[in-house]
Amino acid sequence: MTTPPPPALDPERFRRLAHETVDLVADYLAGVRERPVFRPMTPAERAALMQEPSARPASTPKPCCIASARPSCRTPWATVTRASSAG
């Protein structure tokens, strides 16, 4: 039987890091009501983000699944036409 390798962090260091993490989360949550829900970006910030590499490679969008779905799987709002919704 093989002995498992020792943990990458000793228990005391893990405990210290975990406490620091909980403190950071608690501090963030304590002031979350005072923060804006949305903070607009400046054009420079937006441009900088657009220059960063993507987290994953680009992919081709998949075709809409509603068109190929069985009638029993279609949602009512997917089949409503402008004429019938104006009624």
Order of alpha helices (4+ residues) and beta strands (2+ residues): alpha-alpha-alpha-alpha-alpha
